[in-house]
Amino acid sequence: MGILLDIDRQLLLWLNGSDSLFMDGVMATLTAGTTWIPLYLALFYLILKNNETMAQVMLTVGCAVVCVLITAGITNLVVKPLVARPRPCNDLFIKYMVDVVQGISSRNYSFFSAHLAHP
């Protein structure tokens, strides 16, 4: 387990330590929820186009919403408390080596990232 944590820390420091305003902008854009609105609209269009009745559309959208709620619940209520991995800004080994984005909550756990589990 120690080897995995070392690799993870080195990867984080490599990605975080670039000091590139361009990469900071790319990462901020990719993690912003509004960036993905065109994708959600395209998926909704595909749902409308490939289902014949409004009941089918509502069932598909409803199932997608339930899946998002389930993944959010599993992420935030089960996995994060069980793993209890601190965010990099709270990790005593690398706390002062990482650049932290302002406005990011440092109170809760980081593993695994909720935006990877649901939009």
Secondary structure, DSSP 4 states (H G I P E B T S, - for coil): -HHHHHHHHHHHHHHHTT--HHHHHHHHHHH-GGGGHHHHHHHHHHHHHH-SSHHHHHHHHHHHHHHHHHHHHIIIIIIHHHH-PPPGGG-TTTTTTS---TT---SS--SS-HHHH--
